[in-house]
Amino acid sequence: MSHYRFRKGYMLQGRDLSQLPDRAGLFPFGPIFAFVLCLLITLGQNYQAFLQDRIDWYGAAATYLGIPLFLLIWLGYRLERKSRLVPYRQMDFSETND
């Protein structure tokens, strides 16, 4: 998601892609494909727990517990830091030499 948003904001501001040190040749297909593939793999884990006569709730919980846990940690971080998604036109691509 970060690569997709960076590149889209960079292009919307009229910047030259040849100035980037590393250029992804499959943009925008590459990041979108990677996101969809990761989503399918994550959701496809232990799908057998739902196909039996009785749902294996223990197996499903053990498999998918990481998803709400990740979302909870991510949301807590965003709330604590008061972070937000920066609109494409407001992204700052100025170079700093710290």
Beta strands, then each sheet from edge to edge (+ up, - down):
end
